[in-house]
Amino acid sequence: MSSKPSTKAPSTSTQPSAAYGEGSIRVLKGLEPVKQRPGMYTRTDNPLHIIQEVIDNAADEALAGFGKRIAVTLHTDGSVSVEDDGRGIPFGLHPEEQVPVVEIVFTRLHAGGKFDKGSGGAYSFSGGLHGVGVSVTNALSTRLQVTVARDKQVAQLAFSGGDVIEPVTVRPAASGDRKNGTTVRAWPDAKYFESAELPKAELVHMLRSKAVLMPGVTITLTHEKSGDVQTWLYKGGLRDYLTQTLNTDPIIPLFEGEQYASNSDDNFAEGEGAAWCVAFTEEGSPMRESYVNLIPTVAGGTHEAGLKDGLFNAIKGFIEMHSLLPKGVKLMPDDVFSRASFVLSAKVLDPQFQGQTKERLNSRDALRLVGTFVKPAMELWLNQHVEYGKKLAELVIKQAQARQRAGQKVEKKKGSGVAVLPGKLTDCESRDLSLNEVFLVEGDSAGGSAKMGRNKETQAILPLRGKVLNAWEVDRDLLFKNNEIHDISVAIGVDPHGPNDSPDLSGLRYGKICILSDADVDGSHIQVLLLTLFFRHFPKLIEAGNIYIARPPLFRVDAPARGKKPAAKFYALDEGEQTAILDKLRKEGCREGSWSISRFKGLGEMNAEQLWDTTLNPDTRRLLPVAYGEPGFAATEGSFNKLMGKGEAASRRELMELHGDAVEIDV
């Protein structure tokens, strides 16, 4: 697409314009990006996370089977040191960079020993994956010094603000030196943090949980000022930890298990799997902790979703097999999970986290991984302990009945006289607004896949034929002349209204109204038309946060087996994500072109299982909430008018002339 020069008159402003030329572009090198925007790489409320990066590296050595001791010391001068008895970071010259490896590890953002996940990799499973960990610690410390013992030698070097101030020196190991291991001592720079104080309780909790997850590894915390030393060495594992942490007695004995994939497993890499311990309580706040390769995932993620899925399916099967479910009661996963406390430790070969602080696991395969191992183990346990199973079933059914009663109270307020629902709407069974969602799906064929792949309990499907009417300049009283708009309004249970109206939202039937269209240009057009409808005639639903956009993938990449990883399918929203997936496969040792790429021409080409995995499953999908931008309602209204108004051709032309070069045409 070519852009014509604008015919607009030049600005007559007398304000001097800032010079903007080639020299205006600044390239941040080395660790400068971390210092400029530390919040993108770590938490900045206090220095705990940058110290945790060092502890994680020591824990990865123990996880790989090369260390039995981690010692953390809080020094009187505000510095923190972490000492391990692992293999020690190599300090010889890097074969390509010709710089000591230990220097590269602490000064390069994307350098580390954890990218190589093949059979010959230094770390098969590790929490430190992004390669930004200790280099961030280094960048945000006034001083950081490293001592490494390996190969009968001891190497030392020191940094300040990420720069080397004392280059690597190597000497022969003396009789008093350790055989192997790494010691890192860091002085966090207070100017990067809201508080320079380490939260001691959080640090203790983290160290104790690491000890729980690594039975046989001794972890110590020494307070230099007071001389106090705390030591953790667990041999009882997750059961002891959960029992000690629970604040109320469980109604049945704890359910625990551990399972990892063997080398003959076609679905998962050898060693992938999970250990778990679950307690069910009738009251009190549930205690939930999850980890991926020893990294605490405080925001949960797909591994927790797998545990939830496995427990629910096993318990639901037990209840059905013993005919325990009262008539009219429908079970939901939260009926099981809301009273569960657990500790979950997953091992994932190539974990994908949300953000650099790794607080949430996003790897889609982890849901299937944990669920596949938990479900049969729970089924076996329930069938071996039938009385306990019936007691648990009683608790779960009680939760379901309480949830349904709460939903019925809301239903009674809605009153009678509801319009007849459109015939093409495939409704969900639940009436709980917090769970219900309707998908406005482009086309009948896609609607068919969505109907087969959805969760019938909470997900409704309304297929739309063709492109919806541009409702920007349609009078509200004439809206219902259009069948599609009529069906949308009746299905969601809310009448059209304006921004200053106070519509009756008590009839709203779904907490989430999701626009689901193809991932191509036509799909984007349908999105815009539906967003126009909601913004113009249902603005209070946008204000209340009820409108969402589902993001199905445009590409599927089928990758062959590589190293320890079995053959797998990856989904990409766009070409950028597809490129990132291919780059990742190359790094994992995939031969160029050994993968195959499919482009979905439309949602109708996806089968029910693919549509569920990528677009409908709440645990693995990408769903964007719709809200007004920073300028607010008025500015958004102006943008819509320019884009959708019939008399705005000149404005649209100007917009295209200004920004046409930034658009990639999908032919």
C-alpha positions in Angstrom: 0.0 0.0 0.0 1.5 3.4 -1.0 1.1 6.6 1.0 0.4 9.9 -0.8 1.8 13.1 0.5 -0.6 14.9 2.8 -2.4 18.0 1.3 -2.7 19.5 4.7 -1.3 23.0 5.2 1.9 23.2 7.2 1.6 24.1 10.9 1.7 27.8 11.7 2.6 27.1 15.4 5.3 29.3 16.7 6.5 26.7 19.2 10.1 25.5 18.4 10.1 21.8 17.5 12.6 19.5 19.1 15.3 18.3 16.7 14.6 14.7 15.6 17.2 13.1 13.4 19.5 10.0 13.2 21.3 11.1 16.3 18.1 11.2 18.3 17.9 7.4 18.4 19.7 6.0 21.4 20.7 2.3 21.5 20.9 0.9 25.1 23.7 -1.6 25.4 24.7 -4.2 27.9 22.7 -3.8 31.2 21.6 -0.3 30.5 17.9 -1.3 29.7 17.7 -2.9 33.2 18.9 0.4 34.9 16.6 2.5 32.8 13.5 0.3 33.4 14.2 -2.0 36.3 10.4 -2.7 36.8 10.4 -4.6 33.5 12.9 -7.1 34.8 12.3 -7.5 38.5 10.0 -6.4 41.4 11.1 -3.0 42.7 9.3 -2.8 46.0 12.3 -4.4 47.7 15.5 -6.3 46.6 14.2 -9.8 47.5 13.6 -10.8 43.9 17.1 -10.0 42.7 18.5 -12.0 45.6 16.0 -14.8 44.7 17.6 -15.0 41.3 20.9 -15.9 42.9 19.2 -18.4 45.2 17.4 -19.9 42.2 20.7 -20.6 40.4 22.0 -22.4 43.5 18.7 -24.4 43.7 19.0 -25.3 40.0 22.4 -26.9 40.8 20.8 -29.0 43.6 17.8 -29.8 41.3 20.3 -31.1 38.7 21.8 -33.4 41.4 25.1 -31.5 41.9 24.6 -29.8 45.3 23.5 -30.7 48.8 23.9 -27.3 50.6 22.8 -23.7 50.1 23.9 -21.1 52.7 22.4 -17.6 52.7 23.9 -14.9 54.9 22.5 -11.4 55.7 25.5 -9.3 56.4 25.7 -6.3 58.7 26.6 -3.9 55.8 23.3 -4.7 54.0 24.8 -7.1 51.5 23.6 -10.7 51.0 25.7 -13.7 50.1 24.5 -17.0 48.7 26.9 -20.0 48.7 26.3 -23.4 47.2 28.4 -26.6 46.7 27.4 -27.2 43.1 29.7 -27.5 40.1 30.8 -23.9 40.1 30.2 -21.5 37.2 32.9 -22.1 34.5 35.5 -19.3 34.3 37.4 -20.3 31.2 37.1 -18.3 28.0 33.8 -18.7 26.1 34.6 -20.4 22.7 32.8 -17.7 20.6 32.9 -14.6 22.8 36.5 -15.1 24.0 35.5 -13.6 27.4 35.5 -15.5 30.7 32.2 -17.4 31.0 31.5 -16.2 34.6 31.8 -12.6 33.4 29.3 -13.2 30.5 26.8 -14.8 32.9 26.7 -11.7 35.1 26.9 -9.0 32.4 24.8 -10.3 29.4 21.0 -10.3 29.6 20.4 -13.3 27.4 23.2 -15.6 28.4 23.1 -18.7 30.6 23.4 -22.5 30.7 19.6 -23.1 30.7 18.7 -22.4 27.1 20.2 -25.7 25.9 17.5 -28.2 26.8 18.8 -31.1 24.6 20.1 -34.3 25.9 23.6 -32.8 26.3 22.4 -29.7 28.1 23.9 -28.6 31.4 20.4 -28.3 32.9 17.5 -30.5 31.9 15.1 -28.8 34.3 15.6 -25.4 35.7 13.6 -22.4 37.0 16.1 -19.9 35.6 15.2 -19.9 32.0 15.0 -16.4 30.5 18.8 -15.8 30.9 18.2 -12.4 32.5 18.4 -13.5 36.2 21.7 -12.8 37.9 22.7 -10.2 35.3 19.7 -8.1 36.6 21.0 -8.7 40.1 24.4 -7.4 39.0 22.9 -4.3 37.2 21.0 -3.2 40.3 23.8 -3.7 42.8 26.4 -1.1 43.9 28.8 -4.1 44.2 28.6 -7.8 43.4 31.5 -10.2 43.9 31.7 -13.8 42.8 34.0 -16.6 44.0 34.0 -19.9 42.1 35.8 -23.2 43.1 36.1 -25.9 40.5 38.8 -28.0 38.8 41.2 -27.5 41.8 41.2 -23.8 41.1 39.5 -20.7 42.7 38.4 -17.7 40.5 37.3 -14.3 41.8 35.9 -11.2 40.2 33.8 -8.1 41.2 31.4 -5.8 39.5 29.8 -2.4 40.3 26.5 -1.4 38.6 27.0 -4.3 36.2 30.5 -3.3 35.1 33.6 -5.3 35.8 35.8 -3.5 38.3 38.0 -6.4 39.4 38.7 -8.7 36.4 38.8 -12.5 36.9 41.8 -13.8 38.8 42.5 -17.5 39.1 44.7 -19.2 41.7 45.2 -22.9 42.7 42.9 -24.1 45.4 44.4 -24.1 49.0 43.8 -26.8 51.6 41.0 -24.7 53.3 39.1 -24.0 50.1 35.9 -25.8 49.1 36.2 -28.4 46.4 33.4 -27.1 44.2 30.8 -24.4 44.4 29.9 -20.7 43.8 29.5 -17.8 46.3 27.8 -14.6 45.2 27.7 -11.6 47.5 25.6 -8.6 46.4 25.0 -5.1 47.7 21.6 -4.1 46.3 21.5 -0.4 45.1 18.8 1.3 47.2 18.0 3.9 44.5 16.2 1.2 42.4 13.9 0.0 45.2 11.1 1.6 47.2 12.6 0.0 50.3 16.2 -1.3 50.7 15.1 -3.7 53.5 14.7 -7.3 52.6 11.3 -8.7 53.9 12.6 -11.3 56.3 9.4 -13.3 56.6 9.1 -13.7 52.8 12.8 -14.7 52.6 12.3 -17.3 55.3 9.2 -18.7 53.6 10.9 -18.9 50.3 14.0 -20.8 51.7 11.8 -23.1 53.8 9.7 -24.0 50.7 12.8 -24.6 48.6 14.0 -27.1 51.3 10.6 -28.8 51.2 10.8 -29.2 47.4 14.4 -30.5 47.6 14.4 -33.3 50.2 17.9 -34.0 51.5 19.3 -30.5 50.7 20.3 -28.4 53.7 19.4 -24.7 53.5 20.7 -22.2 56.1 20.0 -18.5 56.8 22.5 -16.7 58.9 21.8 -13.3 60.4 25.3 -11.9 60.9 24.1 -9.1 63.2 22.5 -11.4 65.8 24.4 -14.5 65.0 21.1 -16.5 64.6 21.2 -19.4 62.2 18.0 -21.0 60.8 18.4 -24.4 59.2 15.9 -26.4 57.0 16.3 -30.0 56.0 13.2 -31.9 55.1 12.9 -35.5 54.4 9.1 -35.9 54.7 8.5 -33.6 51.7 5.2 -32.0 50.8 3.0 -33.9 53.3 4.9 -32.6 56.3 5.0 -29.1 54.9 1.2 -28.9 54.2 0.3 -30.5 57.5 2.4 -27.9 59.4 1.0 -25.0 57.4 -2.7 -25.8 57.5 -4.8 -23.7 59.9 -7.6 -26.3 60.3 -8.0 -30.0 60.3 -8.7 -31.8 57.0 -11.9 -33.8 56.7 -10.1 -36.8 55.1 -6.4 -37.9 55.1 -4.1 -36.0 52.7 -4.0 -37.1 49.1 -0.4 -37.1 47.8 1.3 -38.4 44.8 4.3 -38.0 42.4 4.7 -39.1 38.8 7.1 -38.3 36.0 7.2 -39.3 32.4 9.5 -42.1 31.3 11.6 -42.2 28.2 9.0 -44.3 26.5 6.2 -41.7 27.0 5.1 -40.3 23.6 3.3 -37.3 25.1 5.8 -35.7 27.5 9.5 -35.3 27.8 11.4 -37.8 30.0 11.4 -36.5 33.6 8.4 -34.1 33.2 5.7 -34.5 35.8 4.7 -33.3 39.2 4.6 -34.0 42.9 1.5 -32.9 44.9 -0.2 -33.1 48.2 -3.8 -32.0 48.7 -6.0 -31.5 51.8 -9.7 -30.8 51.8 -11.1 -28.7 54.7 -14.6 -27.6 55.6 -13.8 -24.1 56.7 -10.9 -21.7 56.9 -8.8 -20.1 54.1 -7.3 -22.7 51.8 -3.4 -22.7 51.7 -2.2 -23.0 48.1 1.4 -23.0 46.9 2.7 -24.1 43.5 6.1 -24.3 42.0 7.7 -25.0 38.6 11.2 -26.3 38.7 11.4 -24.9 42.3 10.3 -21.4 41.2 7.3 -20.2 43.3 4.4 -19.3 41.0 2.4 -17.1 43.3 -0.1 -16.3 40.6 -0.7 -19.9 39.7 -1.0 -20.9 36.1 -1.6 -23.9 33.8 0.0 -26.4 36.2 -2.6 -25.5 38.9 -5.3 -25.7 36.3 -4.1 -29.2 35.5 -4.4 -30.2 39.2 -7.9 -28.7 39.4 -8.9 -30.5 36.2 -7.5 -33.9 37.4 -9.1 -33.7 40.8 -12.5 -32.6 39.4 -12.7 -35.3 36.8 -11.7 -38.0 39.3 -14.1 -36.9 42.0 -16.9 -36.3 39.6 -16.4 -39.9 38.2 -16.4 -41.3 41.7 -19.7 -39.5 42.6 -21.3 -40.7 39.3 -20.1 -44.3 39.8 -21.6 -44.5 43.3 -24.8 -42.6 42.2 -24.3 -40.0 45.0 -25.4 -36.9 43.1 -28.9 -35.6 44.1 -31.3 -34.9 41.3 -30.9 -31.4 39.8 -27.4 -30.8 41.2 -24.7 -30.1 38.7 -21.0 -30.2 39.7 -18.5 -27.5 38.7 -14.7 -27.6 39.1 -14.8 -24.9 41.7 -17.1 -27.1 43.9 -14.1 -29.4 44.3 -11.3 -26.8 44.2 -12.8 -24.1 46.5 -12.1 -26.3 49.6 -8.8 -27.7 48.5 -5.4 -26.7 50.0 -2.4 -28.0 48.2 1.3 -27.9 47.5 2.2 -28.6 43.9 5.7 -29.0 42.5 5.8 -29.4 38.7 8.8 -30.3 36.5 8.5 -28.8 33.0 11.3 -29.1 30.5 10.8 -25.7 28.8 8.5 -23.6 31.0 7.0 -20.4 29.6 6.3 -17.8 32.3 4.2 -14.7 32.2 6.8 -11.9 32.6 10.3 -11.9 33.9 9.3 -12.4 37.5 7.9 -15.8 36.6 4.9 -15.5 38.9 2.5 -17.4 36.6 3.1 -20.4 34.3 1.6 -20.1 30.8 2.8 -23.3 29.2 -0.3 -24.9 27.7 1.1 -28.4 27.9 1.5 -28.2 31.7 -2.3 -28.4 32.1 -2.4 -31.7 30.3 0.8 -32.9 32.0 -0.4 -32.4 35.6 -4.0 -33.4 34.8 -3.0 -36.6 33.1 -1.0 -37.8 36.1 -3.3 -36.5 38.9 -6.6 -37.9 37.6 -5.7 -41.7 37.6 -3.9 -41.4 40.9 -6.9 -39.7 42.5 -9.3 -42.3 41.0 -7.2 -45.1 42.4 -7.0 -43.4 45.9 -10.8 -42.9 46.0 -11.5 -46.5 45.1 -9.1 -47.7 47.7 -10.7 -45.4 50.3 -14.4 -45.5 49.5 -15.6 -44.1 52.9 -13.2 -41.2 52.6 -14.4 -40.7 49.0 -18.0 -40.5 50.1 -17.1 -38.0 52.8 -15.4 -35.9 50.2 -18.4 -36.3 47.8 -20.6 -35.0 50.6 -18.5 -31.8 50.9 -18.4 -31.3 47.2 -22.2 -31.7 46.7 -22.8 -29.3 49.6 -20.6 -26.7 47.8 -22.5 -27.2 44.6 -25.9 -26.9 46.3 -24.8 -23.6 48.0 -23.6 -22.2 44.7 -26.9 -23.2 42.9 -29.0 -21.6 45.7 -27.0 -18.4 45.4 -27.7 -18.4 41.6 -31.4 -19.0 42.1 -31.7 -15.9 44.4 -30.4 -13.8 41.5 -32.7 -15.6 39.1 -35.8 -14.7 41.1 -35.0 -11.0 41.0 -35.1 -11.0 37.2 -38.8 -11.5 37.1 -40.9 -13.1 34.3 -41.8 -12.0 30.8 -38.4 -12.7 29.3 -38.4 -12.6 25.5 -38.1 -16.0 23.7 -34.4 -16.8 23.2 -33.2 -16.9 19.6 -33.4 -20.5 18.1 -29.8 -20.5 16.9 -28.5 -19.7 20.5 -27.0 -22.8 22.0 -27.3 -21.9 25.7 -25.3 -23.0 28.7 -26.8 -24.8 31.7 -25.5 -22.6 34.5 -27.3 -19.5 35.6 -24.4 -18.1 37.6 -23.3 -14.7 36.1 -19.8 -15.1 37.5 -19.3 -18.3 35.4 -21.5 -17.8 32.3 -20.1 -16.6 29.0 -21.5 -16.3 25.5 -19.4 -16.4 22.3 -20.6 -14.4 19.3 -19.1 -16.6 16.6 -18.5 -15.7 13.0 -20.2 -18.2 10.7 -22.3 -21.4 11.2 -19.4 -23.8 10.6 -17.3 -22.2 13.3 -20.4 -22.2 15.5 -20.6 -26.0 15.0 -17.0 -26.5 16.2 -17.5 -24.2 19.1 -20.7 -26.0 20.1 -18.9 -29.3 20.1 -15.8 -28.0 21.9 -17.3 -25.8 24.5 -18.0 -26.4 28.2 -21.8 -27.0 28.1 -22.2 -26.0 31.7 -20.9 -22.4 31.4 -20.4 -21.5 27.7 -23.1 -20.5 25.3 -22.7 -20.1 21.5 -24.5 -17.6 19.2 -23.5 -18.0 15.6 -23.7 -14.9 13.4 -24.3 -15.0 9.6 -22.0 -12.8 7.6 -21.0 -9.3 8.7 -23.1 -7.5 11.3 -24.7 -4.2 10.3 -22.7 -1.0 10.9 -24.9 0.3 13.7 -23.0 3.6 14.2 -25.7 5.8 12.6 -28.7 3.5 13.1 -31.5 4.9 15.2 -32.0 2.9 18.3 -35.7 2.3 17.6 -34.8 0.7 14.2 -32.1 -1.6 15.5 -34.3 -4.6 15.8 -35.1 -4.6 12.1 -31.7 -6.3 11.8 -32.1 -10.0 12.9 -28.5 -10.4 14.1 -28.7 -7.4 16.4 -32.1 -8.5 17.6 -30.8 -11.9 18.5 -27.7 -10.5 20.2 -29.8 -8.2 22.4 -32.3 -10.9 23.4 -29.6 -13.5 24.0 -27.6 -11.2 26.4 -30.8 -10.0 28.1 -30.1 -6.3 27.9 -31.9 -3.6 25.8 -30.0 -1.1 23.7 -29.2 2.2 25.6 -27.1 5.3 25.4 -24.1 6.5 27.5 -26.2 8.6 29.8 -29.0 6.1 30.3 -29.5 3.9 33.3 -30.5 0.6 31.6 -31.9 -2.4 33.6 -28.9 -4.8 33.7 -30.7 -7.3 36.1 -31.7 -9.4 33.0 -28.0 -9.8 31.9 -27.5 -13.5 31.3 -23.7 -13.8 30.9 -20.9 -12.3 32.8 -18.6 -12.4 29.7 -19.8 -11.6 26.2 -17.0 -12.7 23.9 -16.5 -11.7 20.3 -15.0 -14.7 18.5 -14.1 -14.1 14.8 -11.4 -15.4 12.5 -7.8 -14.3 13.0 -7.6 -12.7 9.6 -8.6 -9.3 8.2 -12.3 -10.2 7.7 -12.4 -11.4 11.3 -11.0 -8.1 12.4 -13.7 -6.3 10.4 -16.4 -8.3 12.2 -14.7 -7.4 15.5 -14.9 -3.7 14.7 -18.6 -3.9 13.6 -19.5 -5.7 16.9 -17.4 -3.3 19.0 -19.2 -0.4 17.2 -22.6 -2.0 18.1 -21.6 -2.4 21.8 -20.0 1.0 22.1 -22.9 2.9 20.4 -25.9 1.0 21.8 -24.7 -1.1 24.8 -22.0 1.2 26.4 -22.8 0.3 30.0 -21.7 -3.3 29.2 -18.3 -2.0 28.2 -18.2 0.2 31.4 -19.1 -2.8 33.5 -16.3 -5.0 31.9 -18.6 -7.5 30.3 -17.3 -7.3 26.7 -14.2 -9.4 25.6 -12.4 -10.3 22.4 -11.3 -13.9 22.0 -8.0 -14.4 20.2 -7.8 -17.6 18.1 -4.5 -18.6 16.5 -3.8 -17.9 12.8 -1.0 -20.6 12.5 -0.3 -24.0 13.8 3.3 -25.3 13.8 3.8 -29.1 14.0 7.3 -29.8 15.4 9.2 -33.1 15.3 10.8 -34.7 18.4 13.9 -32.8 19.5 16.3 -34.1 22.2 14.2 -34.9 25.2 11.1 -33.1 23.9 8.5 -35.2 22.0 6.7 -34.1 18.9 4.4 -31.1 19.7 1.9 -28.7 18.2 2.4 -24.9 18.8 -0.2 -22.2 18.0 0.6 -18.6 17.0 -1.7 -15.6 16.9 0.3 -14.0 14.1 3.5 -14.1 12.0 5.5 -12.5 14.8 4.6 -15.3 17.2 5.2 -17.9 14.4 8.7 -16.5 13.9 9.4 -16.7 17.7 8.3 -20.3 17.7 10.5 -21.2 14.8 13.5 -19.5 16.4 12.8 -21.5 19.6 12.7 -24.7 17.6 16.0 -23.9 15.9 17.6 -23.3 19.4 16.3 -26.7 20.5 18.2 -28.4 17.6 15.3 -28.7 15.1 16.6 -29.1 11.5 15.5 -26.2 9.2 12.2 -27.1 7.5 11.6 -30.3 9.6 8.5 -28.6 11.0 5.2 -28.0 9.1 3.1 -24.9 9.2 -0.6 -24.7 8.7 -2.6 -21.5 8.4 -6.2 -21.6 9.6 -8.3 -19.9 6.9 -11.1 -19.6 9.4 -12.4 -20.9 12.7 -14.4 -23.5 10.8 -11.2 -25.3 9.9 -10.4 -25.9 13.5 -11.8 -29.0 15.1 -13.6 -28.9 18.4 -10.5 -30.0 20.4 -8.3 -27.4 18.8 -10.8 -24.7 19.4 -11.2 -25.7 23.0 -7.4 -25.8 23.7 -6.6 -22.5 22.0 -9.7 -20.3 22.3 -12.4 -21.6 24.7 -10.5 -23.2 27.6 -10.3 -20.5 30.4 -7.0 -21.9 31.5 -5.2 -21.7 28.1 -7.0 -19.2 26.0 -6.2 -15.5 25.3 -9.2 -13.3 26.1 -8.8 -9.5 25.9 -11.2 -7.3 28.1 -12.6 -4.3 26.2 -12.3 -1.0 28.0 -12.1 2.7 27.1 -8.6 4.0 26.3 -6.7 6.5 28.4 -8.5 9.6 26.8 -11.9 8.2 28.0 -15.3 8.0 26.4 -15.4 11.2 24.4 -12.1 10.6 22.6 -13.1 7.0 21.9 -16.4 8.3 20.5 -14.4 10.7 18.2 -12.3 7.8 16.9 -15.3 5.6 16.2 -17.0 8.5 14.4 -14.0 9.0 12.1 -13.8 5.2 11.4 -17.5 4.3 11.1 -19.4 7.5 10.2 -20.8 7.6 6.6 -19.9 11.3 6.1 -16.3 10.8 7.3 -14.6 9.6 4.1 -12.2 12.6 4.1 -11.1 11.9 7.7 -10.6 8.3 6.9 -8.6 9.2 3.8 -6.4 11.5 5.9 -5.9 8.7 8.4 -4.8 6.3 5.7 -2.4 8.8 4.2 -0.8 9.5 7.5 -0.5 5.9 8.7 -0.8 3.8 5.5 2.8 2.7 5.5 2.5 1.2 8.9 -0.2 -1.3 7.7 0.6 -4.8 6.4 -1.9 -5.9 3.8 -3.2 -9.4 4.1 -4.0 -10.4 0.5 
